[in-house]
Amino acid sequence: MHITGRHIGIAAGLLVVAGIAAWLLLPATVPIETATVAKGRFVATVDEDGKTRVRDRYVVAAPLAGRLSRIRFKVGDQVRVDDAVATITSSPAPLMDSRTRREVEEMLGTGEANLERAKAVVERARAQRDQTNTDLARTRTLAQQGAATAQALERADLAARLADRDLRAAEFQDHAAEHEISQLRALLARYSNDSAGPPEGWNVASPVAGVVLKVAQESETIVQPGTPLLDIGDARDLEVVVDVLSTDAVEIRAGADVNIDHWGGEGKLKGRVRRVEPAAFTKISTLGVEEQRVNVLIDILSAPEQWARLGDAYQVDVQITVFARDDATIIPAGALFRRGESWNVYVAKDGRADLREIELLRRSGRFAAVASGLSPGEEVIVYPSDRVVPGVLVAQRSR
């Protein structure tokens, strides 16, 4: 048989077609990303954002009602113990319209007339007393001479004592009339230009030495007892307060280690949980969901020079340690998935995906600790797609 070029071309074409068919029939290789199972210290934390606050904050309030003078202190000013931080003077009299003022003036006129009448009554009572005293003396002399009876002497004595009481009552009435006039004149004097003297003031003292943190009422105004005026505290005595979910608060213990991050300076600050408050409160999340939150108080342990520029109500991020174990088997949390009631991972072994059931010890953020089912050095598939099934060919995705 004579082989021609045409025969050679047909044979080559058949070989190409057979190769393509064989390649199409081969099992598809699934691209994956893997991570190496590691051995080391595993730490589970509760991550939340919090804020700093002055540990001991003193709110200086108005002790009485009156006119508050403008406060000269500004936020950041230093104050000493017993420094006068505010001054309260008496409140002005209520505004009086022309009709009311006219009525008061007429009442003053009536009071002056009553005073004159009271003085006349006093003079009359005094004259009456003098006359009864003279009659008593005359009757007593006649009684000693036997010219007057004992009954007449008793009547004269009674008349003298009654006249003395009438005089005292008249003097009291005269004194009351004078006070009434003084009261009306003082009321009118509040509105006259020539009667305004310096008002009596009350200095509000600082209870502690520290820094002014907030001025609640800077301008002059009328205040009531208990009105907050300003906040004072030691800006170097800071703590961190963070509200966590009540389900997370159950795991947090006093004395737990804390890392403070994103506070504005370099590195992380060290802290320790001082207290987990026993009562929760309701807070609306950004998604509009009601959450039960608990305040956790944290002491800053790092050197004060390291966080010297932190102030009151500064935002920080905290990681509160709730679980720690040395020599733990650690994998990325993205390798985990549920299969029924158990946790599973895919292990890349000999180019294929091997389904492995594991015992999960703890999850925290991007990592998880495994109690059994994996060995250090093995490669687990991270975020496996639905194409990854047991035994499928897998290959590392090109980066």
ABEGO torsion letter per residue (X at the ends): XBBBAAAAAAAAAAAAAAAAAAAAABBBBBBBBBBBBBBEBBBBBBBBBBBBBBABBBBBBBABBEBBBBBABBBGBBBBBGBBABBBBBBBBBBBBAAAAAAAAAAAAAAAAAAAAAAAAAAAAAAAAAAAAAAAAAAAAAAAAGABBAAAAAAAAAAAAAAAAAAAAAAAAAAAAAAAAAAAAAAAAAABAAABBBBBBBBBBBABBEBBABBABABBBBBBBGBBABBBBBAABBBBBBBBBAAAAAABBBGBBBBBBGAGBBEBBBBBBABBBABBBBBBBAAGBBBBBBBBBBBBABBAAAAAABBBGBBBBBBBBABBBBGBBBBBAAABBBBEABBBBBBBBGGBBBBBBBBBABBBEABBBBABGBBBGBBBBBGBBAABBBGBBBBBBBX
